[in-house]
Amino acid sequence: METISKKNSASPPPGAATGGKMVNLLNYLSSLDGLAVAFSGGVDSTFLLAAAKQALLDRVLAITVSSSLIPAIEIRCAKDAAADLGVKHVCIDLGEITDPELLANPSDRCYICKNNVFSEIIGAARKHGISNVADGTNTDDLKDFRPGMKAIAELKVISPLAETGWNKAEIREQSRIMGLDTWNKPSSPCLATRIPYGMPITTASLSMIEQAEVVLAQNGFAQCRVRYFGHTAKIEVPENEISRLVSSEIRAHIIVELRKIGFLYVTLDLEGYGSGRLNRAIAETGSLEV
């Protein structure tokens, strides 16, 4: 009598969990007459752009907005990714951020920023004859404090990944199956997310954060954050990498480099890396805690 391995019979093939969702996503995208993807070059928007290319062929456009809020390396990655996918790519350079309301860094900063950015993206899409604009929001994003989603809804931007039920882990797995280089790319939200709400955003603070995170990346910490507290930099790296960070040689080097950048004090968050850490300062009412 033939023996059937329980392991083989119980384990679905790679990608089986997302196979049905991929069909649903492609059907969703195919129903559109064209699509402009707000493209950061990150995990979500690259996956969405690749799927849109498959579904819509030459009726898809990638639009990237650059500004002092976005690390320069992310813009370069977005350009490379769009070229690799063979998608027409438009870059809008907003330069230094001057909106006083945004620079004041209120708790709804993301709403103000998304409203500005997506208004530009929608305008660019229309110039290319495209009425549908999409972002890479996934279902995990719906669980965090993200006031920017209100702006996206008001501007009638669609979120195909969230609407077809994709979470981050599924997007990474399907991206791996599709051979997308971004499948294991660390997340990299705008630099303003490193500054506590209520502390004004300046060109100098954004530059210091960007330079400091480059130093950490050059020392092998691909997933990291440098939170800005004026003269103090608070570093977050994954918990399992803390011991390496505090080893004598690396610790001393990072302190020297961050002091050169302009930080007087360099500290470490003992909890380790945590996405959206500064959102703890937001009360349930959406205002800053006292």
TAPE-V348993 format. One record per residue. N is the residue number from 1. RES is the residue in one small letter. PHI is phi in whole degrees, 0 to 359 (none if undefined). PSI is psi in radians with two decimals (* if undefined). Layout:
n->N res->RES phi->PHI psi->PSI
n->N res->RES phi->PHI psi->PSI
This chain:
n->1 res->m phi->none psi->2.38
n->2 res->e phi->286 psi->2.32
n->3 res->t phi->264 psi->2.25
n->4 res->i phi->260 psi->2.19
n->5 res->s phi->292 psi->2.18
n->6 res->k phi->297 psi->-0.63
n->7 res->k phi->298 psi->-0.80
n->8 res->n phi->292 psi->-0.65
n->9 res->s phi->285 psi->-0.45
n->10 res->a phi->267 psi->-0.39
n->11 res->s phi->267 psi->2.06
n->12 res->p phi->289 psi->2.69
n->13 res->p phi->296 psi->2.73
n->14 res->p phi->306 psi->2.32
n->15 res->g phi->87 psi->-0.06
n->16 res->a phi->297 psi->-0.63
n->17 res->a phi->294 psi->-0.49
n->18 res->t phi->255 psi->-0.06
n->19 res->g phi->303 psi->-0.82
n->20 res->g phi->294 psi->-0.66
n->21 res->k phi->292 psi->-0.58
n->22 res->m phi->294 psi->-0.72
n->23 res->v phi->299 psi->-0.78
n->24 res->n phi->297 psi->-0.71
n->25 res->l phi->295 psi->-0.80
n->26 res->l phi->295 psi->-0.65
n->27 res->n phi->295 psi->-0.74
n->28 res->y phi->301 psi->-0.85
n->29 res->l phi->292 psi->-0.65
n->30 res->s phi->295 psi->-0.40
n->31 res->s phi->284 psi->-0.19
n->32 res->l phi->272 psi->2.63
n->33 res->d phi->275 psi->-0.07
n->34 res->g phi->167 psi->2.82
n->35 res->l phi->209 psi->2.35
n->36 res->a phi->254 psi->2.18
n->37 res->v phi->258 psi->2.18
n->38 res->a phi->292 psi->1.90
n->39 res->f phi->245 psi->1.98
n->40 res->s phi->263 psi->-0.30
n->41 res->g phi->86 psi->0.11
n->42 res->g phi->276 psi->-3.05
n->43 res->v phi->302 psi->-0.90
n->44 res->d phi->290 psi->-0.88
n->45 res->s phi->290 psi->-0.52
n->46 res->t phi->290 psi->-0.74
n->47 res->f phi->298 psi->-0.78
n->48 res->l phi->298 psi->-0.74
n->49 res->l phi->295 psi->-0.71
n->50 res->a phi->297 psi->-0.73
n->51 res->a phi->293 psi->-0.71
n->52 res->a phi->295 psi->-0.68
n->53 res->k phi->298 psi->-0.72
n->54 res->q phi->294 psi->-0.66
n->55 res->a phi->276 psi->-0.60
n->56 res->l phi->245 psi->-0.11
n->57 res->l phi->56 psi->-2.04
n->58 res->d phi->272 psi->0.16
n->59 res->r phi->264 psi->0.42
n->60 res->v phi->238 psi->2.52
n->61 res->l phi->225 psi->2.34
n->62 res->a phi->262 psi->2.32
n->63 res->i phi->233 psi->2.11
n->64 res->t phi->245 psi->2.32
n->65 res->v phi->252 psi->2.18
n->66 res->s phi->250 psi->2.62
n->67 res->s phi->195 psi->-3.12
n->68 res->s phi->293 psi->-0.18
n->69 res->l phi->277 psi->-0.24
n->70 res->i phi->249 psi->2.22
n->71 res->p phi->303 psi->2.40
n->72 res->a phi->302 psi->-0.62
n->73 res->i phi->296 psi->-0.52
n->74 res->e phi->290 psi->-0.60
n->75 res->i phi->292 psi->-0.72
n->76 res->r phi->297 psi->-0.72
n->77 res->c phi->296 psi->-0.67
n->78 res->a phi->295 psi->-0.74
n->79 res->k phi->297 psi->-0.75
n->80 res->d phi->294 psi->-0.74
n->81 res->a phi->294 psi->-0.74
n->82 res->a phi->296 psi->-0.69
n->83 res->a phi->295 psi->-0.73
n->84 res->d phi->298 psi->-0.61
n->85 res->l phi->276 psi->-0.16
n->86 res->g phi->71 psi->0.59
n->87 res->v phi->252 psi->2.41
n->88 res->k phi->299 psi->2.36
n->89 res->h phi->230 psi->2.25
n->90 res->v phi->244 psi->2.28
n->91 res->c phi->247 psi->2.29
n->92 res->i phi->246 psi->2.04
n->93 res->d phi->261 psi->1.95
n->94 res->l phi->271 psi->-0.13
n->95 res->g phi->66 psi->-2.56
n->96 res->e phi->286 psi->2.42
n->97 res->i phi->285 psi->2.24
n->98 res->t phi->239 psi->-0.09
n->99 res->d phi->298 psi->1.95
n->100 res->p phi->298 psi->-0.57
n->101 res->e phi->294 psi->-0.73
n->102 res->l phi->291 psi->-0.76
n->103 res->l phi->294 psi->-0.37
n->104 res->a phi->290 psi->-0.29
n->105 res->n phi->61 psi->0.92
n->106 res->p phi->286 psi->3.04
n->107 res->s phi->294 psi->-0.37
n->108 res->d phi->259 psi->0.49
n->109 res->r phi->308 psi->-0.74
n->110 res->c phi->296 psi->-0.59
n->111 res->y phi->296 psi->-0.82
n->112 res->i phi->299 psi->-0.79
n->113 res->c phi->295 psi->-0.85
n->114 res->k phi->297 psi->-0.64
n->115 res->n phi->297 psi->-0.76
n->116 res->n phi->294 psi->-0.86
n->117 res->v phi->295 psi->-0.83
n->118 res->f phi->286 psi->-0.41
n->119 res->s phi->296 psi->-0.70
n->120 res->e phi->294 psi->-0.75
n->121 res->i phi->295 psi->-0.76
n->122 res->i phi->298 psi->-0.73
n->123 res->g phi->298 psi->-0.75
n->124 res->a phi->294 psi->-0.69
n->125 res->a phi->298 psi->-0.75
n->126 res->r phi->295 psi->-0.61
n->127 res->k phi->297 psi->-0.44
n->128 res->h phi->261 psi->0.23
n->129 res->g phi->75 psi->0.41
n->130 res->i phi->246 psi->2.23
n->131 res->s phi->262 psi->-0.40
n->132 res->n phi->266 psi->2.19
n->133 res->v phi->239 psi->2.34
n->134 res->a phi->233 psi->2.64
n->135 res->d phi->241 psi->3.04
n->136 res->g phi->263 psi->0.39
n->137 res->t phi->305 psi->2.32
n->138 res->n phi->243 psi->3.08
n->139 res->t phi->294 psi->-0.50
n->140 res->d phi->294 psi->-0.57
n->141 res->d phi->297 psi->-0.46
n->142 res->l phi->288 psi->-0.20
n->143 res->k phi->268 psi->-0.20
n->144 res->d phi->255 psi->2.98
n->145 res->f phi->284 psi->1.83
n->146 res->r phi->222 psi->1.43
n->147 res->p phi->297 psi->-0.32
n->148 res->g phi->298 psi->-0.41
n->149 res->m phi->295 psi->-0.48
n->150 res->k phi->295 psi->-0.74
n->151 res->a phi->296 psi->-0.72
n->152 res->i phi->299 psi->-0.73
n->153 res->a phi->293 psi->-0.76
n->154 res->e phi->297 psi->-0.60
n->155 res->l phi->272 psi->0.03
n->156 res->k phi->62 psi->0.65
n->157 res->v phi->279 psi->2.38
n->158 res->i phi->266 psi->2.70
n->159 res->s phi->233 psi->1.40
n->160 res->p phi->303 psi->-0.63
n->161 res->l phi->292 psi->-0.79
n->162 res->a phi->293 psi->-0.68
n->163 res->e phi->291 psi->-0.42
n->164 res->t phi->255 psi->0.22
n->165 res->g phi->85 psi->0.41
n->166 res->w phi->274 psi->2.27
n->167 res->n phi->258 psi->3.05
n->168 res->k phi->298 psi->-0.78
n->169 res->a phi->299 psi->-0.70
n->170 res->e phi->293 psi->-0.67
n->171 res->i phi->295 psi->-0.74
n->172 res->r phi->297 psi->-0.75
n->173 res->e phi->295 psi->-0.81
n->174 res->q phi->293 psi->-0.60
n->175 res->s phi->297 psi->-0.69
n->176 res->r phi->297 psi->-0.79
n->177 res->i phi->299 psi->-0.65
n->178 res->m phi->279 psi->-0.09
n->179 res->g phi->78 psi->0.41
n->180 res->l phi->279 psi->2.27
n->181 res->d phi->298 psi->-0.36
n->182 res->t phi->277 psi->0.00
n->183 res->w phi->304 psi->-0.58
n->184 res->n phi->244 psi->0.37
n->185 res->k phi->289 psi->2.34
n->186 res->p phi->296 psi->2.64
n->187 res->s phi->288 psi->2.63
n->188 res->s phi->212 psi->1.37
n->189 res->p phi->290 psi->3.04
n->190 res->c phi->299 psi->2.70
n->191 res->l phi->297 psi->-0.42
n->192 res->a phi->296 psi->-0.39
n->193 res->t phi->291 psi->-0.13
n->194 res->r phi->268 psi->-0.06
n->195 res->i phi->249 psi->2.21
n->196 res->p phi->302 psi->2.48
n->197 res->y phi->305 psi->2.44
n->198 res->g phi->94 psi->-0.35
n->199 res->m phi->271 psi->2.14
n->200 res->p phi->304 psi->2.49
n->201 res->i phi->269 psi->2.28
n->202 res->t phi->232 psi->2.79
n->203 res->t phi->301 psi->-0.68
n->204 res->a phi->296 psi->-0.77
n->205 res->s phi->294 psi->-0.70
n->206 res->l phi->297 psi->-0.73
n->207 res->s phi->296 psi->-0.72
n->208 res->m phi->297 psi->-0.73
n->209 res->i phi->296 psi->-0.82
n->210 res->e phi->300 psi->-0.81
n->211 res->q phi->297 psi->-0.72
n->212 res->a phi->295 psi->-0.70
n->213 res->e phi->289 psi->-0.51
n->214 res->v phi->296 psi->-0.72
n->215 res->v phi->301 psi->-0.79
n->216 res->l phi->295 psi->-0.73
n->217 res->a phi->298 psi->-0.69
n->218 res->q phi->293 psi->-0.34
n->219 res->n phi->261 psi->0.27
n->220 res->g phi->93 psi->0.14
n->221 res->f phi->259 psi->1.46
n->222 res->a phi->293 psi->-0.67
n->223 res->q phi->258 psi->1.88
n->224 res->c phi->204 psi->2.87
n->225 res->r phi->220 psi->2.51
n->226 res->v phi->243 psi->1.83
n->227 res->r phi->279 psi->2.41
n->228 res->y phi->259 psi->2.08
n->229 res->f phi->234 psi->1.03
n->230 res->g phi->70 psi->-2.02
n->231 res->h phi->286 psi->-0.19
n->232 res->t phi->251 psi->2.32
n->233 res->a phi->257 psi->2.25
n->234 res->k phi->248 psi->2.02
n->235 res->i phi->269 psi->2.38
n->236 res->e phi->239 psi->2.18
n->237 res->v phi->229 psi->2.81
n->238 res->p phi->308 psi->2.53
n->239 res->e phi->306 psi->-0.66
n->240 res->n phi->284 psi->-0.06
n->241 res->e phi->251 psi->-0.01
n->242 res->i phi->298 psi->-0.75
n->243 res->s phi->299 psi->-0.63
n->244 res->r phi->289 psi->-0.67
n->245 res->l phi->298 psi->-0.69
n->246 res->v phi->271 psi->0.06
n->247 res->s phi->298 psi->2.55
n->248 res->s phi->310 psi->-0.89
n->249 res->e phi->293 psi->-0.86
n->250 res->i phi->293 psi->-0.77
n->251 res->r phi->302 psi->-0.82
n->252 res->a phi->297 psi->-0.72
n->253 res->h phi->296 psi->-0.78
n->254 res->i phi->294 psi->-0.69
n->255 res->i phi->300 psi->-0.82
n->256 res->v phi->300 psi->-0.80
n->257 res->e phi->292 psi->-0.70
n->258 res->l phi->288 psi->-0.51
n->259 res->r phi->294 psi->-0.67
n->260 res->k phi->299 psi->-0.64
n->261 res->i phi->292 psi->-0.50
n->262 res->g phi->132 psi->-0.06
n->263 res->f phi->281 psi->2.36
n->264 res->l phi->273 psi->-0.49
n->265 res->y phi->229 psi->2.44
n->266 res->v phi->235 psi->2.07
n->267 res->t phi->237 psi->2.94
n->268 res->l phi->235 psi->2.33
n->269 res->d phi->278 psi->1.97
n->270 res->l phi->290 psi->-0.25
n->271 res->e phi->285 psi->-0.33
n->272 res->g phi->88 psi->-3.09
n->273 res->y phi->297 psi->2.41
n->274 res->g phi->210 psi->2.09
n->275 res->s phi->295 psi->2.38
n->276 res->g phi->69 psi->0.43
n->277 res->r phi->305 psi->-0.67
n->278 res->l phi->287 psi->-0.15
n->279 res->n phi->288 psi->-0.17
n->280 res->r phi->298 psi->-0.42
n->281 res->a phi->284 psi->-0.07
n->282 res->i phi->263 psi->2.16
n->283 res->a phi->284 psi->2.96
n->284 res->e phi->300 psi->-0.43
n->285 res->t phi->283 psi->-0.18
n->286 res->g phi->91 psi->0.08
n->287 res->s phi->254 psi->2.93
n->288 res->l phi->290 psi->2.42
n->289 res->e phi->289 psi->2.57
n->290 res->v phi->274 psi->*
